[in-house]
Amino acid sequence: MADTPKNIFLKGLWKDNPIFRQVLGICSSLAVTNLLANTLFMAVGVIFVTALSNLTVSILRNHIPNRIRMIVQVMIIASYVMIVDIVIKAVNPDIHRYIGPYVGLIITNCIIMGRAEAFASQNRPWHSFLDGLAMGLGYAFVLIAIALIREPLGFGTLLGYDLPAREIWWHQWTIMVMPPGAFFMLAIITWISRRLQITAEEEQE
Amino acid sequence: MEALQNTNFLTSLMIIFLAAGFTNNILMTRFLGMCSCLGVSKTVNTSVGLGLAVIFVTASTASLNYLVYYHVLVPLGMEFLRLITFIVVIAGFVQFIEMVIERISLKLYNALGIFLPLITVNCAILGISLFMLNKPYGFWQTFAYGLGGGFGWLLAITLIGGIRENIKERFLPKGLAGPGITLIIIGIMALAFVGFSGMIKI
C-alpha cells in the first residue's frame, strides 16, 4: 500500500476508472444520463456517498467482525444514501420524482460496495477517503460525458436551456431519449477509453 | 389502472406479470442488474442459474418488503427509513436462504451457492422493491410484479448469454472486447424491447 495520495487519485479518475475499467456501477449511470441536471444531482450524491462511506468503513475496519462485515458495510452505505435522498428531495422535488428510485439504488451501486470491500477495509482513513472521492469523480466524469451527448441530441437542450439556433438545425434523435441510446453511448465511451489505455500501455513497453 | 380494476383478479395478476417481464423489462428499460449481468452472462448455463435465483429472491423480497413497508413502517410513520429497512430485509433473506439451502440440498447449494452473495448487491432486487412503492398494488399484485420482474431479468440475461457464447472476441477491435461489445448487444436487444412498450400500461 505504498501508493501516494496523488497516485490513488489518478487511478480512480482514469487508470482504474470504475465504469469503463472495472465495469461497476453501470445501472445508475445509464438511467440518469438523459438530462444533464439529473446526472449532476446523481453524480454529487455518489461522490458524497463513496467518499464518506469509504472513510467510515476505514475508520471502523479494525472493529468490524469479519463474518458480518458485508452487512455492516451495507448499513453504513445505506445511512449515507438516506441523507442524500432526503437532501435531494428537499432541494429539488421535481428531479427527485424522476431519479428517486435510482438514488435509493446507490446502496447497491457496486462501486461503493466494491471500494469499501477492496480498498477501505485495508487502508488508512485518509487514503480511503481520497480513493472514494476519486472513484466518485471518475464515475461522475463518465456520466457527465454521456449526458452531454444524450441531452443535446435527444431534447435539443442543455441543462434545460435551448441550444443556440435550435429550430434551424436540430432534429430529434429519439433513440437518445430511449434506453438503447444509453447502452450505445456507454459502449462507445468504453471502447474509446479502453483503446486509449491499450495504446498507452503498448507505448510504455 | 382502471382497466386493471375491472378485470378479474387473476387476469390482473397475469397482466402485471407480463408487463413487468416484457414491456417494462427491468434490465432493458430500467437498466437494473447490469453489473452482475455483464459479469455473469458469459454462458447460458450460468445465466440461467443466476436468473432462477434472482426470480426467487425478487418475488420473495418484494412481498416481504411490501408487508414490512405497509404494516410496520407506515403505521409508525417511519417511511424515511425504507431504504435501510429494505436492504436489511434483502441481505437477511439471502443469508437465510443460503443457510437453508446448505442444510437441505448440498447439490443445489453448490449450483446456486456462488450466485447468492452476488444477489445482495444486484440492484434489480432492491429496484423492484423501490418501484413497487410507486404503484398502487396489493400484496398479490406485488408478488406478481416481483415474479415478473425476475422473469424478465432471467429472459434478458439468458438471451445475452446465448449471444455472447457465439461471439469470437479475438476478431473484435481490442478496446471493444468484453464489456464494450456486450453493451452494444444489449443496446440492440433493448431496441426490440422498446417495441413492446406501450402495449400494456401498469
Interface residues (C-beta under 8 A of the other chain):
Chain A: F20 V23 L24 G25 I26 C27 S28 L30 A31 M70 I71 V74 M75 A78 S79 V81 M82 D85 I86 G100 P101 G104 L105 I107 T108 N109 C110 M113 I175 M178 P179 P180 G181 A182 F183 F184 L186 A187 T190 W191 I192 S193 R194 R195 L196 Q197 I198
Chain B: M28 T29 R30 F31 L32 G33 M34 C35 L38 G39 F80 L81 R82 L83 I84 F86 I87 V88 A91 Q95 P117 T120 V121 N122 C123 I125 L126 G127 L130 F131 N134 P173 K174 G175 L176 G178 P179 G180 I181 L183 I184 I186 G187 I188 A190 L191 F193 V194
